[in-house]
Amino acid sequence: MPNTFSLSFIVALLLMCGCRLWLTQRQMNCVMAHRAAVPADFADRIDLGAHQRAADYTLARSRFGRLCLVVEVCLLLLLTFGGGLQAIHDFWSPRLDDLAYGVAVILSVVLISAVVDLPLTIHRQFVIEERFGFNRMTPALFLADLAKQAVLGLVIGTPALLAVLWLMERMGPWWWFYVWLFWCAFNLVLLQVYPTWIAPLFNKFSALDDDTLRARIEALLARCGFASSGLFVMDGSKRSSHGNAYFTGFGRSKRIVFFDTLLARLQPREIEAVLAHELGHFQHRHVVKRMILLFAISLALLALLGQLINAEWFFRGLGLLDENTALGLLLFFLVGPVFTFLLTPLLSLLSRRDEYEADRYAATNASADGLVAALVKLYEDNAATLTPDPLHSLFYDSHPPAALRIARLQTT
């Protein structure tokens, strides 16, 4: 018989699904309603064909997103009320003990989720991205990436999982605090090693060889008082025609990375403005603030799990007849997103605020006009819709809508 928690979970799941489907439909309706004409603010910079391509790309992704939601919910229900987790427990329990059992149970769920997600990933990459001219990935490269991700997941993830399960078993009622300390340290170490050890397994990074552009960028870095371990160009074009630039690493391992597709499309002053925007994130300590926020949220969630891990109603309410540390950890992170979904607009709001601050920094230290010109090209090249639904954008978007963002830059 379902208990009160079962009913609470079902209600929360229905509310989450209903909200996501409603917001998606609003987005599709808004994009369709404005598909026939380029918004007036962009009429002299983006042609109708590019605008309609962006609309069609948004619609295709939205429709596919609804399918992904259905698959996600079905898998969640099968693992919980459908008896999937119980069956996995029944298989491994008589065969393995203690930590080995916990690792096997969790990796089994990860494997099942990956197998279910694989056809969706293939469709997204080789159908949707291909249809709109973004895909440059070959099947061979796709399989190679998949194999590397699996090996990395096992090599890095398994020891981390063993450490977490060991702490949960051995550290008494305050285990959740020790797990949190380990998790924070683990993430900080990953930030350090990712640029030099992990990222090169997937992409080739070469030093920026345009001397004029390098001089311009180094002058910007000097003005902003920013030190990095190098300027690099990444061969993003071997997978996608989408363009981007980003900082990676932490402390002395910070790198500035440009996609080769970005450098091929933007002018030097536009590249400088994009980089100044990214520098704005560091100067305003957005990365550090975001890390602190995420660590604080993870501490609160682990503290909550510390209260639930021995609660029989938690396990019974989600379809499990047995209870142990590994199952509790799995259940918590499977159903947690259902209950924390309504935090999404708050996190989106904080992210958009940071983007506006970084834009102001770029306008002050480089060129507002250069950033506007770069953004328009990026919106066009990445087929980003210029006419998102305001409520959908408010809920989900980590960046401000194009019209609002450019209007604010032009008045800076």
Helices and strands as residue ranges (DSSP letters): H 4-33, G 40-42, H 48-79, H 84-92, H 98-123, I 124-128, H 129-131, H 139-152, I 153-157, H 158-170, G 172-174, H 175-193, I 194-198, G 199-201, E 205-207, H 211-224, E 231-234, G 236-238, E 245-248, G 251-253, E 255-259, H 260-265, H 268-283, H 286-308, H 312-316, H 325-340, G 341-343, H 344-365, H 368-381, H 390-396, H 402-410
